[in-house]
Protein backbone atom coordinates (compact mmCIF):
# COMPACT_ATOMS: atom_id res chain seq x y z
CA UNK A 1 0.00 0.00 0.00
CA UNK A 2 1.29 3.45 -0.91
CA UNK A 3 0.62 6.58 1.08
CA UNK A 4 -1.74 8.91 -0.80
CA UNK A 5 -0.70 12.37 -1.89
CA UNK A 6 -2.09 14.92 0.52
CA UNK A 7 -2.70 18.63 0.04
CA UNK A 8 -2.83 20.08 3.56
CA UNK A 9 -3.19 23.64 2.35
CA UNK A 10 -6.68 22.98 0.99
CA UNK A 11 -7.93 20.91 3.93
CA UNK A 12 -9.83 22.42 6.86
CA UNK A 13 -7.51 22.97 9.83
CA UNK A 14 -8.96 20.30 12.18
CA UNK A 15 -8.92 17.66 9.44
CA UNK A 16 -5.36 18.59 8.45
CA UNK A 17 -4.21 17.95 11.99
CA UNK A 18 -5.86 14.55 12.28
CA UNK A 19 -5.10 13.33 8.74
CA UNK A 20 -1.56 11.99 9.51
CA UNK A 21 -3.00 9.89 12.34
CA UNK A 22 -5.69 8.52 10.06
CA UNK A 23 -3.05 7.53 7.49
CA UNK A 24 -0.99 5.66 10.09
CA UNK A 25 -4.12 3.95 11.44
CA UNK A 26 -5.11 2.84 7.94
CA UNK A 27 -1.62 1.44 7.29
CA UNK A 28 -1.72 -0.52 10.52
CA UNK A 29 -5.07 -2.03 9.61
CA UNK A 30 -3.69 -3.11 6.24
CA UNK A 31 -0.85 -5.16 7.72
CA UNK A 32 -1.16 -8.95 8.05
CA UNK A 33 -2.19 -9.97 11.56
CA UNK A 34 -1.22 -13.60 11.90
CA UNK A 35 2.21 -14.40 13.33
CA UNK A 36 3.95 -12.74 16.23
CA UNK A 37 7.35 -11.20 16.82
CA UNK A 38 9.66 -11.48 19.81
CA UNK A 39 9.59 -8.05 21.43
CA UNK A 40 12.24 -8.37 24.16
CA UNK A 41 15.25 -6.63 22.68
CA UNK A 42 18.78 -7.81 23.30
CA UNK A 43 20.11 -5.60 26.11
CA UNK A 44 22.66 -2.93 25.28
CA UNK A 45 26.17 -4.14 26.00
CA UNK A 46 25.42 -7.67 24.78
CA UNK A 47 27.56 -9.54 22.25
CA UNK A 48 26.29 -10.00 18.71
CA UNK A 49 24.39 -13.32 18.57
CA UNK A 50 24.24 -15.89 15.77
CA UNK A 51 27.64 -14.88 14.37
CA UNK A 52 28.27 -18.36 12.94
CA UNK A 53 24.73 -19.04 11.67
CA UNK A 54 24.23 -19.21 7.90
CA UNK A 55 22.05 -16.80 5.93
CA UNK A 56 21.27 -16.51 2.22
CA UNK A 57 22.16 -13.39 0.24
CA UNK A 58 20.32 -12.06 -2.80
CA UNK A 59 23.05 -13.73 -4.90
CA UNK A 60 22.11 -17.10 -3.43
CA UNK A 61 25.30 -17.37 -1.40
CA UNK A 62 25.42 -18.71 2.14
CA UNK A 63 27.15 -16.29 4.53
CA UNK A 64 27.67 -15.82 8.25
CA UNK A 65 27.30 -12.60 10.21
CA UNK A 66 30.96 -12.79 11.13
CA UNK A 67 31.86 -12.48 7.44
CA UNK A 68 29.70 -9.36 7.08
CA UNK A 69 31.02 -7.36 10.03
CA UNK A 70 32.61 -3.98 9.49
CA UNK A 71 36.00 -3.09 10.95
CA UNK A 72 34.56 -0.16 12.89
CA UNK A 73 30.89 -1.05 13.31
CA UNK A 74 28.08 -3.22 11.97
CA UNK A 75 24.50 -2.07 11.47
CA UNK A 76 21.80 -4.73 11.25
CA UNK A 77 18.51 -3.43 9.85
CA UNK A 78 15.42 -5.63 9.76
CA UNK A 79 13.74 -5.17 6.41
CA UNK A 80 10.66 -6.07 4.38
CA UNK A 81 9.61 -6.07 0.73
CA UNK A 82 6.01 -4.99 1.40
CA UNK A 83 6.20 -2.46 4.21
CA UNK A 84 5.39 1.18 3.38
CA UNK A 85 7.67 2.40 6.18
CA UNK A 86 10.61 0.51 4.70
CA UNK A 87 9.80 2.22 1.40
CA UNK A 88 9.97 5.57 3.18
CA UNK A 89 13.31 4.79 4.81
CA UNK A 90 15.00 3.00 1.93
CA UNK A 91 16.81 5.98 0.41
CA UNK A 92 17.89 7.24 3.84
CA UNK A 93 19.39 3.90 4.78
CA UNK A 94 21.23 3.54 1.47
CA UNK A 95 22.61 7.08 1.65
CA UNK A 96 23.81 6.57 5.23
CA UNK A 97 25.39 3.20 4.39
CA UNK A 98 27.29 4.78 1.50
CA UNK A 99 28.38 7.77 3.59
CA UNK A 100 29.97 5.66 6.34
CA UNK A 101 31.32 2.77 4.27
CA UNK A 102 34.82 4.22 4.02
CA UNK A 103 34.89 4.52 7.81
CA UNK A 104 34.61 0.75 8.13
CA UNK A 105 30.91 0.58 8.91
CA UNK A 106 28.98 -2.31 7.36
CA UNK A 107 25.20 -2.41 6.81
CA UNK A 108 23.27 -5.69 6.67
CA UNK A 109 19.59 -5.80 5.76
CA UNK A 110 17.72 -8.78 7.20
CA UNK A 111 14.35 -10.18 6.12
CA UNK A 112 12.93 -12.43 8.83
CA UNK A 113 9.27 -12.43 7.80
CA UNK A 114 7.55 -15.74 7.12
CA UNK A 115 8.07 -16.25 3.39
CA UNK A 116 5.66 -19.20 3.27
CA UNK A 117 2.76 -17.10 4.50
CA UNK A 118 3.98 -13.98 2.68
CA UNK A 119 5.68 -14.86 -0.65
CA UNK A 120 6.70 -11.23 -1.16
CA UNK A 121 9.26 -11.81 1.60
CA UNK A 122 10.98 -14.74 -0.14
CA UNK A 123 14.60 -15.00 -1.26
CA UNK A 124 13.47 -14.41 -4.84
CA UNK A 125 11.56 -11.28 -3.84
CA UNK A 126 14.61 -10.05 -1.90
CA UNK A 127 16.74 -10.47 -5.01
CA UNK A 128 14.22 -8.65 -7.17
CA UNK A 129 14.01 -5.70 -4.79
CA UNK A 130 17.78 -5.47 -4.40
CA UNK A 131 18.28 -5.51 -8.17
CA UNK A 132 15.47 -3.05 -8.89
CA UNK A 133 16.79 -0.55 -6.33
CA UNK A 134 20.51 -1.12 -6.93
CA UNK A 135 21.31 -2.14 -3.36
CA UNK A 136 24.95 -1.57 -2.42
CA UNK A 137 24.55 -3.38 0.91
CA UNK A 138 24.10 -7.05 1.75
CA UNK A 139 20.47 -8.23 2.00
CA UNK A 140 19.96 -11.62 3.66
CA UNK A 141 17.11 -14.01 4.40
CA UNK A 142 16.75 -15.10 8.03
CA UNK A 143 14.72 -18.15 7.03
CA UNK A 144 13.92 -19.47 10.49
CA UNK A 145 13.80 -15.98 12.06
CA UNK A 146 16.59 -17.08 14.40
CA UNK A 147 18.39 -13.75 14.19
CA UNK A 148 15.20 -11.74 14.71
CA UNK A 149 14.42 -13.74 17.84
CA UNK A 150 18.00 -13.54 19.12
CA UNK A 151 18.01 -9.75 18.80
CA UNK A 152 14.39 -9.26 19.81
CA UNK A 153 13.56 -7.46 16.58
CA UNK A 154 9.91 -6.52 16.29
CA UNK A 155 9.63 -4.08 13.40
CA UNK A 156 10.77 -3.33 9.88
CA UNK A 157 12.84 -1.26 9.95
CA UNK A 158 14.40 -2.02 13.35
CA UNK A 159 18.10 -1.28 13.74
CA UNK A 160 20.87 -2.73 15.89
CA UNK A 161 24.33 -1.12 15.91
CA UNK A 162 27.37 -3.11 17.06
CA UNK A 163 30.81 -1.60 17.60
CA UNK A 164 34.19 -3.06 16.62
CA UNK A 165 34.04 -5.50 19.53
CA UNK A 166 30.65 -6.80 18.33
CA UNK A 167 28.96 -5.18 21.33
CA UNK A 168 25.44 -3.78 20.96
CA UNK A 169 25.66 -0.01 21.46
CA UNK A 170 22.44 1.28 19.86
CA UNK A 171 19.01 -0.21 19.17
CA UNK A 172 15.75 1.24 17.95
CA UNK A 173 14.57 3.50 15.16
CA UNK A 174 16.50 5.27 12.40
CA UNK A 175 15.32 8.80 13.12
CA UNK A 176 12.33 10.75 14.43
CA UNK A 177 10.54 11.34 11.12
CA UNK A 178 9.35 8.09 9.51
CA UNK A 179 7.07 9.86 7.05
CA UNK A 180 9.58 12.30 5.58
CA UNK A 181 13.33 12.77 5.52
CA UNK A 182 12.76 16.52 5.24
CA UNK A 183 11.42 16.71 8.79
CA UNK A 184 14.14 14.80 10.64
CA UNK A 185 15.28 16.58 13.80
CA UNK A 186 17.02 13.66 15.52
CA UNK A 187 19.01 11.31 13.31
CA UNK A 188 19.50 8.70 16.03
CA UNK A 189 21.26 6.03 13.97
CA UNK A 190 23.54 8.46 12.15
CA UNK A 191 24.47 10.14 15.45
CA UNK A 192 25.21 6.77 17.04
CA UNK A 193 27.41 5.68 14.12
CA UNK A 194 29.32 8.95 14.12
CA UNK A 195 29.90 8.60 17.87
CA UNK A 196 31.29 5.07 17.42
CA UNK A 197 33.59 6.24 14.62
CA UNK A 198 34.84 9.10 16.79
CA UNK A 199 35.23 6.90 19.87
CA UNK A 200 32.73 9.00 21.80
CA UNK A 201 29.70 8.20 23.94
CA UNK A 202 26.49 7.68 21.98
CA UNK A 203 24.10 10.58 22.72
CA UNK A 204 20.93 8.43 22.61
CA UNK A 205 21.62 4.70 22.86
CA UNK A 206 18.07 3.39 22.72
CA UNK A 207 14.82 4.44 21.06
CA UNK A 208 11.55 2.71 20.29
CA UNK A 209 11.55 0.98 16.90
CA UNK A 210 8.91 2.18 14.43
CA UNK A 211 7.61 0.33 11.40
CA UNK A 212 5.63 -2.68 10.26
CA UNK A 213 5.32 -5.57 12.71
CA UNK A 214 7.56 -8.50 11.80
CA UNK A 215 5.61 -11.64 10.91
CA UNK A 216 7.77 -14.55 12.04
CA UNK A 217 7.10 -18.22 11.48
CA UNK A 218 5.75 -20.34 14.33
CA UNK A 219 8.94 -22.33 14.92
C-alpha positions in Angstrom: 0.0 0.0 0.0 1.3 3.5 -0.9 0.6 6.6 1.1 -1.7 8.9 -0.8 -0.7 12.4 -1.9 -2.1 14.9 0.5 -2.7 18.6 0.0 -2.8 20.1 3.6 -3.2 23.6 2.4 -6.7 23.0 1.0 -7.9 20.9 3.9 -9.8 22.4 6.9 -7.5 23.0 9.8 -9.0 20.3 12.2 -8.9 17.7 9.4 -5.4 18.6 8.4 -4.2 17.9 12.0 -5.9 14.6 12.3 -5.1 13.3 8.7 -1.6 12.0 9.5 -3.0 9.9 12.3 -5.7 8.5 10.1 -3.1 7.5 7.5 -1.0 5.7 10.1 -4.1 3.9 11.4 -5.1 2.8 7.9 -1.6 1.4 7.3 -1.7 -0.5 10.5 -5.1 -2.0 9.6 -3.7 -3.1 6.2 -0.8 -5.2 7.7 -1.2 -9.0 8.1 -2.2 -10.0 11.6 -1.2 -13.6 11.9 2.2 -14.4 13.3 4.0 -12.7 16.2 7.4 -11.2 16.8 9.7 -11.5 19.8 9.6 -8.1 21.4 12.2 -8.4 24.2 15.3 -6.6 22.7 18.8 -7.8 23.3 20.1 -5.6 26.1 22.7 -2.9 25.3 26.2 -4.1 26.0 25.4 -7.7 24.8 27.6 -9.5 22.2 26.3 -10.0 18.7 24.4 -13.3 18.6 24.2 -15.9 15.8 27.6 -14.9 14.4 28.3 -18.4 12.9 24.7 -19.0 11.7 24.2 -19.2 7.9 22.1 -16.8 5.9 21.3 -16.5 2.2 22.2 -13.4 0.2 20.3 -12.1 -2.8 23.0 -13.7 -4.9 22.1 -17.1 -3.4 25.3 -17.4 -1.4 25.4 -18.7 2.1 27.1 -16.3 4.5 27.7 -15.8 8.2 27.3 -12.6 10.2 31.0 -12.8 11.1 31.9 -12.5 7.4 29.7 -9.4 7.1 31.0 -7.4 10.0 32.6 -4.0 9.5 36.0 -3.1 11.0 34.6 -0.2 12.9 30.9 -1.1 13.3 28.1 -3.2 12.0 24.5 -2.1 11.5 21.8 -4.7 11.2 18.5 -3.4 9.8 15.4 -5.6 9.8 13.7 -5.2 6.4 10.7 -6.1 4.4 9.6 -6.1 0.7 6.0 -5.0 1.4 6.2 -2.5 4.2 5.4 1.2 3.4 7.7 2.4 6.2 10.6 0.5 4.7 9.8 2.2 1.4 10.0 5.6 3.2 13.3 4.8 4.8 15.0 3.0 1.9 16.8 6.0 0.4 17.9 7.2 3.8 19.4 3.9 4.8 21.2 3.5 1.5 22.6 7.1 1.7 23.8 6.6 5.2 25.4 3.2 4.4 27.3 4.8 1.5 28.4 7.8 3.6 30.0 5.7 6.3 31.3 2.8 4.3 34.8 4.2 4.0 34.9 4.5 7.8 34.6 0.7 8.1 30.9 0.6 8.9 29.0 -2.3 7.4 25.2 -2.4 6.8 23.3 -5.7 6.7 19.6 -5.8 5.8 17.7 -8.8 7.2 14.4 -10.2 6.1 12.9 -12.4 8.8 9.3 -12.4 7.8 7.5 -15.7 7.1 8.1 -16.3 3.4 5.7 -19.2 3.3 2.8 -17.1 4.5 4.0 -14.0 2.7 5.7 -14.9 -0.7 6.7 -11.2 -1.2 9.3 -11.8 1.6 11.0 -14.7 -0.1 14.6 -15.0 -1.3 13.5 -14.4 -4.8 11.6 -11.3 -3.8 14.6 -10.0 -1.9 16.7 -10.5 -5.0 14.2 -8.6 -7.2 14.0 -5.7 -4.8 17.8 -5.5 -4.4 18.3 -5.5 -8.2 15.5 -3.0 -8.9 16.8 -0.6 -6.3 20.5 -1.1 -6.9 21.3 -2.1 -3.4 24.9 -1.6 -2.4 24.6 -3.4 0.9 24.1 -7.0 1.8 20.5 -8.2 2.0 20.0 -11.6 3.7 17.1 -14.0 4.4 16.7 -15.1 8.0 14.7 -18.2 7.0 13.9 -19.5 10.5 13.8 -16.0 12.1 16.6 -17.1 14.4 18.4 -13.7 14.2 15.2 -11.7 14.7 14.4 -13.7 17.8 18.0 -13.5 19.1 18.0 -9.8 18.8 14.4 -9.3 19.8 13.6 -7.5 16.6 9.9 -6.5 16.3 9.6 -4.1 13.4 10.8 -3.3 9.9 12.8 -1.3 10.0 14.4 -2.0 13.4 18.1 -1.3 13.7 20.9 -2.7 15.9 24.3 -1.1 15.9 27.4 -3.1 17.1 30.8 -1.6 17.6 34.2 -3.1 16.6 34.0 -5.5 19.5 30.7 -6.8 18.3 29.0 -5.2 21.3 25.4 -3.8 21.0 25.7 0.0 21.5 22.4 1.3 19.9 19.0 -0.2 19.2 15.8 1.2 17.9 14.6 3.5 15.2 16.5 5.3 12.4 15.3 8.8 13.1 12.3 10.7 14.4 10.5 11.3 11.1 9.4 8.1 9.5 7.1 9.9 7.1 9.6 12.3 5.6 13.3 12.8 5.5 12.8 16.5 5.2 11.4 16.7 8.8 14.1 14.8 10.6 15.3 16.6 13.8 17.0 13.7 15.5 19.0 11.3 13.3 19.5 8.7 16.0 21.3 6.0 14.0 23.5 8.5 12.2 24.5 10.1 15.5 25.2 6.8 17.0 27.4 5.7 14.1 29.3 8.9 14.1 29.9 8.6 17.9 31.3 5.1 17.4 33.6 6.2 14.6 34.8 9.1 16.8 35.2 6.9 19.9 32.7 9.0 21.8 29.7 8.2 23.9 26.5 7.7 22.0 24.1 10.6 22.7 20.9 8.4 22.6 21.6 4.7 22.9 18.1 3.4 22.7 14.8 4.4 21.1 11.5 2.7 20.3 11.5 1.0 16.9 8.9 2.2 14.4 7.6 0.3 11.4 5.6 -2.7 10.3 5.3 -5.6 12.7 7.6 -8.5 11.8 5.6 -11.6 10.9 7.8 -14.6 12.0 7.1 -18.2 11.5 5.8 -20.3 14.3 8.9 -22.3 14.9 
